[in-house]
């Protein structure tokens, strides 16, 4: 989080990547490493934290709500 309560550039970039579609297996992970300079593990850790962050919901409501629905469906199947 920045001092003014907005998403950091890295947080906003993670949400933007998650909103994209990817061409095939491995393309997203390769783009995460090359474009964001982080490991896929770190990317998904940050993404999971953002799913519960009200700033992320305000920034990308469609993406965050889609991810929350997917998470809820996965939990319901357990």
DAHUMO-V894441 format. One record per residue. N is the residue number from 0. RES is the residue in three letters. PHI is phi as a letter, one per 20 degrees, with the letter a starting at -180 (999 if undefined). Layout:
((N RES PHI) (N RES PHI))
//
This chain:
((0 UNK 999) (1 UNK e) (2 UNK f) (3 UNK e) (4 UNK n) (5 UNK e) (6 UNK f) (7 UNK f) (8 UNK f) (9 UNK f) (10 UNK f) (11 UNK f) (12 UNK f) (13 UNK f) (14 UNK f) (15 UNK f) (16 UNK f) (17 UNK f) (18 UNK e) (19 UNK e) (20 UNK d) (21 UNK d) (22 UNK f) (23 UNK a) (24 UNK f) (25 UNK n) (26 UNK f) (27 UNK f) (28 UNK f) (29 UNK f) (30 UNK f) (31 UNK f) (32 UNK f) (33 UNK f) (34 UNK e) (35 UNK d) (36 UNK m) (37 UNK c) (38 UNK f) (39 UNK g) (40 UNK f) (41 UNK f) (42 UNK g) (43 UNK f) (44 UNK f) (45 UNK f) (46 UNK f) (47 UNK f) (48 UNK f) (49 UNK f) (50 UNK f) (51 UNK d) (52 UNK e) (53 UNK f) (54 UNK f) (55 UNK f) (56 UNK f) (57 UNK f) (58 UNK f) (59 UNK b) (60 UNK f) (61 UNK f) (62 UNK f) (63 UNK f) (64 UNK f) (65 UNK f) (66 UNK f) (67 UNK f) (68 UNK f) (69 UNK f) (70 UNK f) (71 UNK f) (72 UNK f) (73 UNK f) (74 UNK f) (75 UNK f) (76 UNK f) (77 UNK f))
//
